Amino acid sequence: MTLVMPARTDGKARTRFSVRAFLPAAILVFMVAVALAAPWIAPFDPLDQDLLALNQPPGPEHWLGTDHIGRDVFSRLVMGARTTLLVGLGGAFAAFVFGAGFGLVALSLGRVSEAILFGAIDLVRAMPGVLLALLLIVALGEGVGPVTIALGISFAPFFAYVARAIYHREAAKDYVTAAQLFGGDPLHVLRVHLAPNLIGGLVTQAAILLPRCIVTESVLSFLGLGSSPDAPTWGRMVAEASRYIELAPHAILAPVLAIVLLTLSLSFFGDNVRRTLDPLREEAGS
Amino acid sequence: MKFLANAGFDLGRMLIQALGIVVIVFLLARVVPGDVVDLKAIEGDLSASQQQEMRTELGLDQPLIVQFGQWSWRALHGDFGDSIRFGRPVGGMVRTALPVTLVFAGLSFVLALVLAIGIAVGAVMTGSRVLRSLVEIVNIWSIALPTFCIGVVGILIFSVWLHWLPVVGSMLLPILIIGIDGAGQIVKPLYEELREAATSTHVRTAHAKGLSPWRITVRHLLPTAVPVALALSGLVLAGLIAGTLTMEVLFGLPGLGSLMLNAIQGRDYPVIQAAILVTAIGLVVVNALTDLLHRMIDPRLSR
């Protein structure tokens, strides 16, 4: 089979503008910016209760209205972006470190450590993610730190499995054998020779798991386990407002739309990352 | 013979997984600071000797491994002790809640498989654009839209605005939501697998023989779809757990999920342990059963 590559005349051909690629990234950047600048954007303290203005519809003073104890929904939404993103992204990062980090080290140290680690992971995997996260939160206590760690441990197996798959694929190649024959110690070979070739697959996996991580975070905080009550998260806002759904639908719709916008953008963003980093798989799939 | 050996292997793995879960859940109550006696001591003031007496009575002064043996032996017989908050036997509470969850989860599971198979087979057979984009939409839907968000919006639309359904207690909406969500977890891989099968030679022969598309679907595509769907059903089951928890809480269904969350909020450890244990073991058993069914349907696996 001959491949005819189109001649690339200038560098611009590569960075063609497409809404599909641009919009999700733009929304994500916007949300991170809002989260960072939250204290300066929020017009009210997200915990301040205005008991004379309960369940107010959106208006000039409270842009998105107030909730059942008179807290400003817009301020809670903006401040909630902080906790939601912090825990969701932090959880995915922790999963990456736990799963890929321990996974790769165990893999490069040999068969025995691989068998032990993955045996343990298989055992843990018998418990589905949310149940495991629940269990860990019960054991570790609630709050931002424990929930992040719980998410990290629950999602770590996905990274470990991908790490194992691509490790075995890469490790069979000649350059690795050569490095091993030269007497490089396993961790050195991993760090210098293997890691650069594994990182693409792992980043792809991270991009795929990120929306799931955010969804799980919001499910946990919806269930009242996400973080402490004085740190508003979008999931918790939905849970609290769901009891007053008839009186204040806006207090529910605002965080629901925020969550959906975030997870949708992350999904499309992840899909784009996968297409960019892993073009071969895309071809095989279609 | 080979089939039996494989089934035995499955059974062994299932038992090891179940044992692992029992150990983890047992340890849960140990890592949490303070035991039952401490909690009771806070409520009614027990003297130090009374506390000691109670610990001896409950076997809490025994070595950990002995405690583990006693605890799992009793758990095996459905005895999880008494609820700290309500003082009632936990076993009874679980037995009341379990049927609700079983009906809810079972119906959602079946709906998910039927929907996924229906959409995937339909998309492959007709090749219609609408059905093919439906595969994509349902897939993105289940990845990106948390079920509780859809649940709240559903309540808002169908209960509050349209008054079609009661806000609390109706199972229709949650089953639909979880069914679609579960279908989305597997519809895409199922569709891709089927599309490959549809281009295989035996399907082409069937076309060439002049069989009707309907007959080809029933005779040649469905037999491919069902084992694949079964193999993927583990994903649906995992999603079902989160879904059951959120839907039970949101729609006020008195099932295992509601029980578990109330217990977590009230720090009622015996109930938490029982609810998590029953859910996790149930899941392991269902997973093993689908594996077994998969093996029976697809003889290639036992070769």
Interface residues (C-beta under 8 A of the other chain):
Chain A: D122 L123 V124 A126 M127 P128 G129 V130 L131 L134 L135 I137 V138 A139 P211 R212 V215 T216 S218 V219 F222 L223 G224 L225 G235 V238 A239 S242 I245 E246 P249 I252 L253 V256 I259 V260 T263 L264 L266 S267 G285
Chain B: I16 Q17 A18 G20 I21 I24 V25 L28 V31 V32 I140 I143 A144 L145 P146 T147 F148 C149 V152 V153 I155 L156 V160 V167 E192 L237 A238 I241 A242 L245 T246 V249 L250 M260 L261 I264 Q265 I272 I276 T279 A280 L283 V284 N287
